[in-house]
Amino acid sequence: MNPFLLRNIIFPLYHRMTGSGVMGRVRELRRNQWLSRDEILALQKKKLCLLLRHAFENVPFYRERFTAAGLSVSDLDDPAAISCLPLLTKKEINEHQQIMLAENKAGGRLIANSTSGSTGEALRFFTDMRSTACRRAVAIRNQEWLGVKLGDPQASLWGAAMDIKKLANIRGRVHRWFNNYIILSSYNLDPSSLREYIVQLNRFAPVLLTSYPGPIAELAGFMLSQGFQVPSVKAIISSAETLYPWQKEIVERAFSCPVYNRYGCREFGDIAHECERREGLHVNVDRCLVEILDPWGQACAPRVSGEIVVTDLDNYGMPLIRYRIGDRGKFSDRSCSCGRGLPLMEEIEGRTLDVIRAPNGSALGGTFWTLLFRSRPGIQSFQVVQEEIGGIIVKYVPDQSAADGFLEYFTEKIQEKCGHDFRVDFQPVERIEQTVSGKTRFIISKLGNGPDAVEEKATQKGIKG
């Protein structure tokens, strides 16, 4: 697909015909970013008040919450009223899904969605058409910061099975062609797959590559050990996990381009994103409200770490208000030298998906394990620990609904990837211990994860030369 035709003719024409509103939102968001900080926060407060009033009047779940908090409709003209609401959890959403849907069907048709359950608990929710358009528009704006234009070819090294499955059918292939996009599965990172991925990337010539830090660092180590290059890539987005400095260094060395941090999730899309200056992550405050709270529910001062709580300002079909996203972070007390009024997040903590490696060359990212242990009953929550290359320990909280033979099934699936000699020891526990930050690390690799280790492992696997 020609990027110029896609950007200037096909994409605008398609969205005008479908009435999606994406292009209008793109123009609006482009203007918003250059507002002053006070102006853009005033816009956020206005959107928040409208959302709160809508939720009170049209969503039974929130009507009950507001009433229980002693709030009336007139109180919702003050954005501070949101602080009276309790925080929203995944469990509550799953249990009260039907009464969380707007009775007036505001925002248009509902689209079913779900998370992969990386912390052991999946979430089922809906987004409306208006919110979907806003998400797409924000992604376009954020990518423009990196010099990536609408219509430029893009690739993802990703692991969300639902995304890969959708893009494999006829509609998905049309979507990929229309959006000038390919996706490569991060489930398998063995030498033959990595070699094939490099061939595909050089054939497709993407300008932007998006990935989890673990898989892209694995690909980068392979490229350096083999002398491969992918010269078309001008920017790389790292998302969904903690990006460690050694990973950033090895990826930038392999691809000869900058790596940018993105913070987002399936529930909200892009929440915060680095711009070309990389002085922090700009929060998309015209799309969502981000709170960072201390253990007592009070707002943290800038540069003080706390729990991240997010409100979607555009999803009227199924509002998510004060949602506990499960991460920790801190706001910055600085402004970015780029001149945009969007405030900065200084740091995101608590997102770690290590890679489990095997003697046969397999390197399995965190999503493989979360989807495997959700594929059938048996394990309520888990933690995979690797202390040596020849095997792993799986600590797990048993699921009482498990059928006989579930451990044998999981062992077989793991050994299909890692080799039949790969040792898998299951250890039942009462609970999975949390870190001091309150997060549960479900993949812990103790093999050593520096840039030199990645390249050395690539050589030891027999993939050099």
C-alpha positions in Angstrom: 0.0 0.0 0.0 1.4 3.4 -1.0 1.7 5.5 2.2 0.8 8.8 0.4 -2.4 7.4 -1.0 -3.4 5.8 2.3 -2.6 8.9 4.3 -4.3 11.5 2.0 -7.0 9.7 0.2 -8.0 6.2 1.2 -7.9 6.5 5.0 -9.8 9.8 5.2 -12.3 8.6 2.6 -13.0 5.4 4.5 -13.5 7.1 7.8 -15.7 9.7 6.2 -17.9 7.0 4.6 -18.1 5.0 7.9 -18.7 8.0 10.1 -16.1 6.8 12.6 -15.0 10.3 13.5 -11.3 9.3 13.6 -10.0 12.0 11.4 -11.9 14.7 13.3 -10.5 13.5 16.5 -6.9 13.4 15.0 -7.3 17.1 14.1 -8.6 17.9 17.5 -5.8 16.1 19.3 -3.2 17.7 17.2 -4.5 21.1 18.4 -4.8 20.0 22.0 -1.2 19.1 22.4 0.0 22.7 21.9 -2.4 24.1 24.5 -0.9 25.3 27.7 -0.8 22.9 30.6 -3.6 24.8 32.4 -5.8 24.9 29.2 -5.5 21.2 28.5 -6.2 20.3 32.2 -9.3 22.5 32.0 -10.4 20.5 29.0 -9.8 17.3 30.9 -11.9 18.6 33.9 -14.8 19.5 31.5 -14.8 16.0 30.0 -14.6 14.4 33.4 -17.7 16.3 34.6 -19.7 15.3 31.5 -18.7 11.6 32.0 -19.6 11.6 35.7 -23.0 13.1 35.0 -23.6 10.6 32.2 -22.6 7.7 34.5 -25.0 8.9 37.2 -27.9 9.3 34.9 -27.5 6.3 32.6 -25.4 3.5 34.3 -27.0 1.6 37.2 -23.7 0.5 38.7 -22.4 4.1 39.1 -25.8 5.4 40.1 -25.5 3.1 43.1 -21.9 4.2 43.8 -22.7 7.9 43.6 -25.7 7.5 45.9 -23.7 5.4 48.4 -21.1 8.1 48.4 -23.7 10.7 49.2 -23.4 12.5 45.8 -26.2 14.0 43.8 -26.2 15.1 40.1 -25.5 18.7 41.1 -22.3 17.6 42.9 -20.9 16.3 39.6 -20.2 19.7 38.2 -17.2 19.7 40.4 -14.5 17.3 39.0 -13.2 16.8 42.6 -16.3 14.7 43.2 -14.6 11.7 41.6 -12.4 11.4 44.7 -15.5 10.3 46.7 -15.8 7.2 44.6 -14.2 3.9 45.6 -11.6 2.4 43.3 -12.7 0.0 40.6 -11.3 -3.6 40.4 -11.2 -6.2 37.7 -13.3 -8.5 39.9 -16.0 -5.9 40.2 -16.2 -5.4 36.5 -16.4 -9.1 35.8 -19.1 -9.6 38.4 -21.2 -6.5 37.5 -20.7 -6.3 33.8 -24.3 -6.0 32.7 -25.2 -3.1 35.1 -22.1 -1.2 34.0 -23.5 -0.8 30.5 -25.1 2.5 29.7 -28.9 2.3 29.4 -29.0 5.0 26.7 -26.4 3.2 24.5 -24.3 6.4 24.4 -21.2 6.3 22.3 -22.6 3.9 19.6 -22.2 0.2 19.1 -20.4 -1.8 21.8 -17.3 -3.8 21.0 -16.4 -6.8 23.3 -12.8 -6.9 24.5 -10.7 -8.7 27.1 -7.3 -8.8 28.6 -4.9 -11.7 28.6 -4.9 -11.9 32.4 -1.1 -11.4 32.9 -1.6 -11.2 36.6 -3.7 -14.3 36.7 -7.1 -12.6 36.3 -8.6 -11.8 32.9 -11.0 -8.9 32.4 -14.0 -8.8 30.1 -15.2 -5.4 29.1 -16.7 -3.3 26.3 -15.7 -0.2 24.5 -18.0 2.0 22.4 -17.4 3.2 18.9 -16.6 6.8 20.0 -14.0 5.5 22.4 -12.5 3.3 19.7 -12.2 6.3 17.4 -10.5 8.3 20.2 -8.0 5.5 20.9 -7.1 5.3 17.2 -6.7 9.0 17.0 -4.4 9.1 20.1 -2.2 6.4 18.7 -1.8 8.4 15.4 -0.9 11.5 17.3 1.6 9.7 19.6 3.3 8.1 16.6 3.6 11.4 14.8 5.8 12.6 17.7 8.3 9.9 16.6 8.2 11.1 13.0 5.9 8.2 11.9 3.1 9.4 9.6 -0.3 7.9 9.1 0.0 5.3 6.4 3.7 4.5 6.9 4.3 0.8 7.0 4.4 -0.7 10.6 5.2 -4.0 12.2 4.6 -5.5 15.6 6.5 -8.3 17.4 3.6 -9.1 19.7 2.0 -11.9 21.7 -1.7 -11.2 22.2 -3.3 -14.3 20.7 -6.6 -12.5 20.1 -4.8 -9.9 17.9 -2.9 -12.5 15.9 -6.0 -14.6 15.4 -8.1 -11.6 14.3 -5.4 -10.6 11.7 -5.2 -14.1 10.3 -8.7 -14.3 8.9 -10.0 -12.6 5.7 -11.2 -9.5 7.5 -7.9 -9.3 9.4 -5.8 -9.6 6.2 -7.9 -6.7 4.7 -7.3 -4.7 7.9 -3.5 -5.3 7.7 -3.4 -4.3 4.0 -5.5 -1.2 4.6 -3.4 -0.1 7.6 -0.1 -1.1 6.0 0.7 -3.4 8.9 2.1 -6.8 9.8 2.3 -8.7 13.1 4.9 -11.2 14.1 4.2 -13.6 17.0 6.5 -13.2 20.0 5.5 -16.7 21.3 8.3 -18.4 19.5 11.7 -16.8 19.6 13.8 -19.7 18.5 16.6 -19.1 15.9 14.7 -20.2 12.9 11.7 -17.9 13.8 14.0 -15.0 14.4 15.8 -15.5 11.1 12.4 -15.7 9.3 11.2 -12.5 11.1 14.2 -10.6 9.8 13.5 -11.7 6.3 9.8 -10.6 6.7 10.8 -7.2 8.1 13.3 -6.5 5.3 10.7 -7.5 2.7 7.9 -5.4 4.3 10.3 -2.5 5.2 8.4 -1.0 8.2 9.2 2.5 9.4 7.9 1.7 12.9 8.4 -1.5 15.0 6.4 -2.1 18.2 7.2 -4.8 20.7 7.5 -6.0 24.3 11.0 -5.3 25.6 11.9 -8.9 26.1 11.2 -10.2 22.6 12.7 -7.1 20.8 15.9 -7.5 23.0 16.0 -11.2 22.0 15.7 -10.3 18.3 18.3 -7.5 18.7 20.8 -9.9 20.3 20.3 -12.4 17.4 20.8 -9.6 14.9 24.0 -8.5 16.5 25.4 -12.0 16.8 24.6 -12.7 13.1 25.3 -9.3 11.6 21.8 -8.8 10.4 20.2 -5.3 9.8 16.7 -3.9 9.3 17.5 -0.5 7.9 13.9 0.6 7.2 13.0 0.9 10.9 13.3 4.5 12.0 11.6 4.2 15.4 10.8 1.4 17.9 8.0 1.5 20.5 8.5 -0.5 23.7 5.3 -1.3 25.5 3.6 -3.6 28.1 6.7 -4.4 30.2 9.4 -2.5 32.0 12.1 -1.4 29.5 15.5 -1.9 31.2 18.4 0.3 30.2 20.4 -2.7 28.9 17.5 -3.7 26.7 17.2 -0.2 25.3 21.0 -0.1 24.6 21.1 -3.4 22.7 18.0 -2.7 20.7 19.2 0.8 19.6 22.6 -0.7 18.7 21.0 -3.4 16.6 18.5 -1.2 14.8 20.4 2.0 14.8 17.4 4.0 15.8 15.8 5.3 19.0 13.5 3.3 21.3 10.5 5.1 22.8 8.6 4.1 25.8 4.8 3.7 25.6 2.5 3.1 28.6 -0.9 1.7 27.8 -3.2 -1.3 28.1 -6.1 -3.0 26.4 -8.6 -1.3 28.6 -7.6 2.2 27.7 -5.2 2.1 24.7 -2.3 4.6 24.9 -2.2 6.2 28.3 1.2 7.9 28.1 4.0 8.1 25.5 7.4 9.5 25.0 7.9 12.2 22.4 10.9 12.9 20.3 12.7 14.5 23.2 12.4 11.4 25.5 12.3 13.5 28.7 9.4 11.5 30.2 6.1 10.1 29.1 3.4 12.6 28.0 0.1 11.6 29.6 -2.8 11.8 27.1 -4.9 13.8 29.5 -7.4 14.8 26.8 -8.2 11.0 26.6 -8.0 9.8 30.2 -7.6 10.9 33.8 -4.6 9.3 35.5 -4.3 9.5 39.3 -1.3 8.3 41.3 -2.4 7.5 44.8 -0.7 6.6 48.1 -1.8 3.7 50.3 -4.5 5.9 51.9 -6.0 6.9 48.6 -4.5 10.4 48.5 -2.8 11.9 45.5 1.0 11.5 45.5 3.2 14.6 45.0 5.3 14.7 41.8 8.3 12.2 41.9 6.6 10.2 44.6 5.7 6.6 43.6 2.1 5.4 44.0 -0.6 3.2 42.5 -1.8 4.2 39.1 -5.6 4.6 38.7 -7.2 5.5 35.3 -10.5 6.8 34.1 -11.5 6.6 30.4 -13.0 10.0 29.5 -14.5 8.8 26.2 -16.0 5.3 26.8 -19.7 6.1 27.6 -20.9 2.7 26.6 -19.2 1.0 29.6 -17.5 3.7 31.7 -14.4 2.6 33.6 -14.0 5.2 36.4 -11.1 5.0 38.8 -9.9 1.7 37.6 -7.0 0.0 39.4 -4.7 -0.9 36.5 -2.3 -2.8 38.7 0.9 -0.7 38.1 2.8 1.8 40.0 4.4 5.0 38.8 5.2 8.7 39.5 4.5 12.0 37.9 7.3 14.4 36.9 7.7 17.9 38.3 9.1 19.1 35.0 7.8 20.2 31.6 9.1 18.7 28.4 11.3 20.9 26.2 9.1 20.0 23.2 6.6 22.6 24.3 3.6 20.4 24.5 1.2 21.1 27.4 0.6 17.4 28.2 2.0 16.6 31.6 4.7 14.1 32.1 5.0 10.8 33.9 8.5 10.3 35.2 8.5 6.5 35.6 6.4 3.4 35.3 7.2 0.6 37.8 6.1 -2.9 38.2 5.7 -4.2 34.7 8.2 -7.1 34.3 7.8 -10.0 31.9 11.1 -11.9 31.8 12.0 -14.4 29.1 12.3 -18.1 29.9 15.1 -19.7 27.9 15.8 -23.4 27.1 18.8 -25.3 25.8 17.1 -25.9 22.4 17.2 -22.1 21.8 13.6 -21.4 22.7 13.0 -18.1 24.5 9.4 -17.7 25.7 8.0 -14.4 26.7 5.6 -13.8 29.5 2.4 -13.9 27.4 3.1 -17.6 26.5 2.9 -18.6 30.1 -0.2 -16.6 31.0 -2.1 -18.0 28.0 -0.9 -21.5 28.7 -2.0 -21.6 32.3 -5.4 -20.1 31.3 -6.0 -22.7 28.5 -7.6 -25.2 30.9 -8.6 -25.3 34.6 -6.0 -26.2 37.2 -4.0 -23.2 38.1 -5.5 -20.1 39.8 -2.3 -18.1 39.9 1.3 -18.9 39.2 4.9 -17.8 39.2 7.6 -19.3 36.9 11.1 -19.2 38.3 14.2 -20.1 36.2 17.5 -20.6 38.1 19.3 -22.6 35.4 19.0 -23.1 31.7 17.8 -26.7 32.0 14.5 -26.2 33.7 12.0 -24.2 35.7 10.0 -24.2 38.9 6.3 -23.4 38.6 4.8 -22.2 41.9 1.0 -22.3 41.6 -2.1 -21.9 43.6 -4.4 -24.8 42.7 -7.8 -24.3 41.1 -10.3 -26.5 42.8 -12.2 -27.1 39.5 -9.2 -28.8 38.0 -9.6 -32.2 36.3 -7.1 -35.0 36.7 -3.9 -34.8 34.6 -3.7 -31.0 34.2 -0.1 -30.8 35.3 0.9 -33.5 32.8 -0.9 -31.5 30.1 1.0 -28.3 31.0 4.3 -30.1 31.2 3.8 -31.6 27.8 3.0 -28.2 26.3 6.1 -26.6 27.9 8.4 -29.4 26.7 7.0 -29.1 23.2 8.5 -25.7 23.1 11.6 -26.2 25.3 12.6 -29.8 24.6 11.6 -33.1 26.2 14.6 -33.0 28.5 13.6 -29.6 29.9 12.7 -30.1 33.6 9.4 -28.7 34.8 8.8 -28.9 38.6 5.4 -27.8 39.9 5.2 -26.6 43.5 1.7 -26.0 45.0 1.6 -23.0 47.3 -1.1 -21.2 49.3 -0.3 -17.8 47.7 2.1 -16.2 45.3 4.3 -13.7 47.2 4.2 -10.1 46.1 7.1 -7.7 45.7 7.6 -4.7 48.0 5.8 -2.6 45.4 2.7 -4.7 45.6 3.0 -6.3 42.2 3.1 -10.1 41.5 6.0 -11.1 39.4 4.8 -14.1 37.5 8.0 -14.7 35.5 11.4 -14.6 37.3 14.6 -15.4 35.4 17.8 -15.6 37.4 20.0 -16.4 34.4 21.4 -12.9 34.1 19.9 -10.5 31.6 22.5 -8.0 30.5 23.4 -7.1 26.9 26.5 -9.2 26.9 24.5 -12.2 28.2 22.0 -11.9 25.4 24.6 -11.9 22.7 26.6 -14.6 24.4 23.5 -16.8 24.7 22.8 -16.3 21.0 26.2 -17.6 20.2 26.0 -20.5 22.6 22.7 -21.6 21.0 24.6 -22.3 17.8 23.0 -19.5 15.8 26.2 -17.6 15.0 27.7 -18.1 11.5 
